[in-house]
């Protein structure tokens, strides 16, 4: 039980660091890395629970999350490249223009 608590505590710390990175940073790449850190913290919880309860189901879910994260990484990194080429910056404040309609019409 002590090792399970240690793993869950570590995962909570990692998730908190990732959450703070998403909330406080302006660089899109840093935000992406923080999201990945949060995703890996959740995977750590799944794997540690699977090990503790001697079940393969949480570990299978963790493998599915890893596969989804790989696909998400390809899409997100290509999006970062396109946005950087267009605006020459990775500051997230610049990209608020993308969500607004042209108000001149």
Backbone torsions as a table, in degrees:
resi	resn	phi	psi	omega
1	UNK	NA	-34.4	-178.9
2	UNK	-64.9	-38.9	-179.8
3	UNK	-70.1	-34.8	177.1
4	UNK	-64.2	-42.4	178.3
5	UNK	-64.5	-37.2	178.5
6	UNK	-65.9	-43.0	178.8
7	UNK	-65.4	-41.9	179.7
8	UNK	-67.6	-37.3	176.3
9	UNK	-63.8	-43.3	176.9
10	UNK	-62.2	-42.3	179.0
11	UNK	-64.6	-38.3	177.9
12	UNK	-65.9	-37.9	177.7
13	UNK	-66.0	-45.2	178.6
14	UNK	-62.2	-42.4	179.1
15	UNK	-63.7	-40.1	179.4
16	UNK	-65.5	-40.4	177.1
17	UNK	-63.2	-42.2	177.7
18	UNK	-64.1	-40.9	178.9
19	UNK	-64.4	-42.5	177.3
20	UNK	-63.4	-35.1	177.1
21	UNK	-66.2	-38.6	178.6
22	UNK	-68.3	-42.3	-175.4
23	UNK	-74.8	-38.2	-169.2
24	UNK	-98.0	-16.3	-174.3
25	UNK	-94.9	156.1	179.2
26	UNK	-109.9	-19.2	-179.1
27	UNK	-76.8	127.5	-176.2
28	UNK	-63.7	-37.0	-180.0
29	UNK	-66.2	-39.8	177.7
30	UNK	-66.7	-37.8	176.7
31	UNK	-62.4	-43.2	178.2
32	UNK	-61.6	-44.3	-179.9
33	UNK	-65.6	-32.7	177.2
34	UNK	-68.6	-38.1	176.4
35	UNK	-64.2	-41.0	177.3
36	UNK	-64.1	-37.3	177.3
37	UNK	-63.6	-41.4	177.3
38	UNK	-64.3	-39.9	179.2
39	UNK	-65.2	-39.8	177.9
40	UNK	-69.6	-30.5	175.5
41	UNK	-65.1	-40.3	177.8
42	UNK	-66.3	-39.4	176.5
43	UNK	-61.7	-39.2	178.2
44	UNK	-61.5	-39.6	177.3
45	UNK	-65.3	-44.5	179.0
46	UNK	-60.1	-46.3	-177.7
47	UNK	-67.2	-40.9	-179.9
48	UNK	-68.4	-36.6	175.9
49	UNK	-67.9	-38.0	176.6
50	UNK	-64.1	-38.7	178.2
51	UNK	-69.4	-40.1	-177.8
52	UNK	-67.9	-43.8	-177.9
53	UNK	-91.8	5.3	178.7
54	UNK	52.0	50.2	-180.0
55	UNK	-127.4	145.7	179.3
56	UNK	-90.4	-14.5	-175.0
57	UNK	-60.5	-48.2	177.7
58	UNK	-63.9	-31.4	179.3
59	UNK	-72.1	-33.4	174.9
60	UNK	-66.5	-41.1	177.1
61	UNK	-62.5	-39.7	178.2
62	UNK	-63.7	-38.9	177.5
63	UNK	-65.8	-38.0	176.8
64	UNK	-65.3	-41.1	178.2
65	UNK	-63.3	-38.8	178.0
66	UNK	-63.9	-40.8	178.7
67	UNK	-65.3	-41.8	177.9
68	UNK	-66.0	-38.2	179.2
69	UNK	-65.4	-33.8	177.8
70	UNK	-66.4	-43.3	177.5
71	UNK	-66.5	-40.3	178.9
72	UNK	-65.0	-35.9	178.8
73	UNK	-64.3	-42.0	179.1
74	UNK	-62.6	-45.2	-179.4
75	UNK	-67.1	-45.9	-176.1
76	UNK	-67.9	-41.0	179.8
77	UNK	-68.1	-36.2	175.6
78	UNK	-67.4	-35.2	175.9
79	UNK	-65.0	-40.0	177.5
80	UNK	-61.9	-42.2	-179.9
81	UNK	-63.3	-44.1	179.8
82	UNK	-64.2	-44.5	-180.0
83	UNK	-65.9	-36.7	178.3
84	UNK	-67.5	-40.6	178.8
85	UNK	-64.4	-34.6	-177.8
86	UNK	-77.2	-42.9	-173.3
87	UNK	-108.3	-11.6	-178.7
88	UNK	59.6	29.9	177.6
89	UNK	-156.9	155.1	175.3
90	UNK	-112.5	14.2	177.7
91	UNK	-71.9	127.1	-175.0
92	UNK	-70.5	-19.2	179.0
93	UNK	-67.8	-28.1	-180.0
94	UNK	-68.1	-30.3	-172.2
95	UNK	-86.2	6.9	175.5
96	UNK	-70.4	-18.9	177.2
97	UNK	-63.5	-30.8	-177.8
98	UNK	-65.0	-27.4	-176.3
99	UNK	-92.4	-6.6	-176.6
100	UNK	-103.7	142.7	175.5
101	UNK	-80.0	159.7	177.0
102	UNK	-73.2	118.9	-174.7
103	UNK	-88.6	0.5	-178.1
104	UNK	-81.5	-11.1	-177.3
105	UNK	-92.7	NA	NA
